[in-house]
Each structure stands twice: as C-alpha cells, then as structure tokens.
Amino acid sequence: MPDLSKIFTKIWIKRKIRRIYFLTRLSDVMDWITIRRKEPLVPLTRDIWGGPALNSLAFYKWSLGDIELFKNLAKIKPNYQVLDVGCGIGRCALGFSRFLDNSGSYDGFDARFQDIEICKKFEHRYTNFKFQHVDLKNSFYNPNGKLNSSEFSFPYDSNKFDFVFLISVFTHMFPDDIKNYTKEISRVLKKGGRCFITFFIKDIDIIEEDNTLNKKSLKPAFSFKNKRENHYIEDTSKPEFAVAYKLEYIKEMLSTNNLTLKVPPLPGLWKGKGDYMTILKSSLKAAPNFTRFQDIVVVEKI
Ligand SMILES: C[S@@+](CC[C@H](N)C(=O)[O-])C[C@H]1O[C@@H](n2cnc3c(N)ncnc32)[C@H](O)[C@@H]1O
C-alpha cells in the first residue's frame, strides 16, 4: 500500500512551487507594464528587499524623490563625482543615471555581493558608473564577511568626490566602524564637498505629529532601550539591525574630521506614532520633501 500522506505532501509541494513560479512571472509582467519597458534598469519587484517600495514602480518614484532631496540639501550638480556608500541594489544610482551628465561619475560599494551584482547592469549602460563588492562584515547584512569596517580604507583617491552619501548604512553600524568611515569620507571628499548621512538620533526632537499615521499604536517604530558604549541598539539578538547615537556624539565625530553641519539635523518619522510599516510608507509619500524615515545630517568638508 503506497504511503498516501507522502504522495499528497509531494503534490502539495509541487502545486506550491508552480504557484510561486506563476506569481513571480506575473509580477515580472506587471513590472514591464508599469515601468520597465521605459526604464529597464529598474530592478524587478522580486529583487527589491527592505524599505517601503514594494514594487518596481514605487522604487523608481522613490529614487527620483531622493534626487530632489539631494538637490535641495546638498546642491548636487550634473557634473558631480558621486560616492554611494552601502549602495544596496542601486536605488539612488537609478535617479542619478537620469541626473548626471557625461562629465559626472557615480561610484558605489556595498557589503552584499548579490546587491552589487544587481547594480552591475548600470556599468553596462553607463561608462561613468562603477560598483564594487567589498566583503565587509556586518552581522545583519553580511555575517560571514572577512573585513572589518573599523579598519577599511575606501578604494578611492583622496579629494575625489563632490558628494558622498549613506542612506540607512550608519543605522546598521557600530561606533568604531562609523568613526573610521567618517574619517574615510572626509579623506575622499573635496574641500567644500558635501555628505548626506541618515542616522537614528536618540535624542533628536520628535517630529510634529503626522495625521496620516496610524494612531492605534502609540509607540515609535523603535525604542532603542538597550544602551551600549556610545550607542543604543533596538534588538539584542540582532544588534546591527538598528543602531542609534546621541547627537553630541555624532557632532563630535564629524567635527573631528573637518565635517561641519550645513543645516540642523532633520528629524525623521521613525519616532512618530504608528507601526513600523505605516511610518515607513508615509515616509515614502513624503518624498521629495525633506522628511524621511530616518534622521538626516548634511555636512560640508571645510
Ligand atoms: C538598509 S540597506 C540601504 C541600501 C541603500 N543605501 C538604499 O538606501 O537603498 C543597508 C545597506 O548597507 C550595506 N552595508 C552594511 N554594512 C556595510 C558596510 N560596513 N559598508 C558598506 N555597506 C554596508 C548593506 O549591505 C545594505 O546594502
């Protein structure tokens, strides 16, 4: 007598696999209809992870919103030499590919090999775009990485860049690592060049209440209750999932490296009232305004 439960399990698994396959194909078709026939460099929905953009079209709009933010806060120009530290799957590269001219350039590096593979398609289309995988250890993003961020030298000449930015990168790194990165940022920036960094700033003022947020939950997205030396973490089991700093600590680290604040730090929505996803989505709607999920710091090299 055949084992019926095994047979049914096999059929059930096969059906699930086919279903996932068709759904995935369907999402590819939707991507093509909504945006990829016009902008083939937009990643497929199935390659998009993290963040509020849950499909290719939203991801594309978000990338354009980021460029508006940089225009406003960092006065970027089309001929700029730009560095994207922790570039992920190239969201900002997408916006910059429409903004930079041939005399501008775009470099990005990231600890995740698979993200850089996705970014490589920019290199095929634009000779002035370059991406590198660096095997940096991060317990959340690249747990088997071989290199320490606290000792890593950026693979670029000194005084090369007009604009360096880090979106949601220092929010996943520890004090010795961000100290070294800040030193490296200052080294590779030209004098007068600007840097845009997002942080979770533990003691920044809470942003005015946003009426679009979900009022049912009265907690901010993160509490950062766990104090460690010079930083705070959200989740002790995944320490680099979210890391916060005090404003004084950040200011001191920046000024030690000749980086001076251009505008007062801009508070993000993470401290607002609402569950994580609701807050994150409302930060997407806010683009291209100044408000984002994380706090924003813009500095200039003196
Ligand atoms: C939340 S994602 C943000 C990605 C991208 N900046 C964006 O806004 O779409 C954080 C990124 O930082 C990268 N990362 C983590 N530690 C890093 C490090 N030490 N150096 C460079 N990148 C790092 C991760 O691999 C991940 O791609």
The ligand as an SDF file (V2000), in Angstrom:
LIG
                    3D

 27 29  0  0  0  0  0  0  0  0999 V2000
   19.1610   49.3220    4.5260 C   0  0  0  0  0  0  0  0  0  0  0  0
   20.3070   48.9620    3.2880 S   0  0  0  0  0  0  0  0  0  0  0  0
   20.3780   50.5040    2.4040 C   0  0  0  0  0  0  0  0  0  0  0  0
   20.8190   50.3470    0.9960 C   0  0  0  0  0  0  0  0  0  0  0  0
   20.8450   51.6390    0.1900 C   0  0  0  0  0  0  0  0  0  0  0  0
   21.6900   52.6310    0.7860 N   0  0  0  0  0  0  0  0  0  0  0  0
   19.4350   52.1500   -0.0020 C   0  0  0  0  0  0  0  0  0  0  0  0
   19.1010   53.1890    0.5820 O   0  0  0  0  0  0  0  0  0  0  0  0
   18.6740   51.5280   -0.7450 O   0  0  0  0  0  0  0  0  0  0  0  0
   21.8550   48.9320    4.1420 C   0  0  0  0  0  0  0  0  0  0  0  0
   22.9980   48.5770    3.2150 C   0  0  0  0  0  0  0  0  0  0  0  0
   24.2400   48.8210    3.8820 O   0  0  0  0  0  0  0  0  0  0  0  0
   25.1250   47.7740    3.4960 C   0  0  0  0  0  0  0  0  0  0  0  0
   26.1970   47.7080    4.4920 N   0  0  0  0  0  0  0  0  0  0  0  0
   26.1460   47.2180    5.7490 C   0  0  0  0  0  0  0  0  0  0  0  0
   27.3370   47.3710    6.3470 N   0  0  0  0  0  0  0  0  0  0  0  0
   28.1560   47.9780    5.4520 C   0  0  0  0  0  0  0  0  0  0  0  0
   29.4930   48.4180    5.4890 C   0  0  0  0  0  0  0  0  0  0  0  0
   30.2400   48.2570    6.5550 N   0  0  0  0  0  0  0  0  0  0  0  0
   29.9870   49.0350    4.4010 N   0  0  0  0  0  0  0  0  0  0  0  0
   29.2350   49.2080    3.2970 C   0  0  0  0  0  0  0  0  0  0  0  0
   27.9590   48.7930    3.1970 N   0  0  0  0  0  0  0  0  0  0  0  0
   27.4210   48.2020    4.2690 C   0  0  0  0  0  0  0  0  0  0  0  0
   24.2360   46.5550    3.4490 C   0  0  0  0  0  0  0  0  0  0  0  0
   24.8190   45.5040    2.7350 O   0  0  0  0  0  0  0  0  0  0  0  0
   22.9810   47.1290    2.8070 C   0  0  0  0  0  0  0  0  0  0  0  0
   23.0100   47.0340    1.4070 O   0  0  0  0  0  0  0  0  0  0  0  0
  1  2  1  0
  2  3  1  0
  2 10  1  0
  3  4  1  0
  4  5  1  0
  5  6  1  0
  5  7  1  0
  7  8  2  0
  7  9  1  0
 10 11  1  0
 11 12  1  0
 11 26  1  0
 12 13  1  0
 13 14  1  0
 13 24  1  0
 14 15  1  0
 14 23  1  0
 15 16  2  0
 16 17  1  0
 17 18  1  0
 17 23  2  0
 18 19  1  0
 18 20  2  0
 20 21  1  0
 21 22  2  0
 22 23  1  0
 24 25  1  0
 24 26  1  0
 26 27  1  0
M  CHG  2   2   1   9  -1
M  END
$$$$
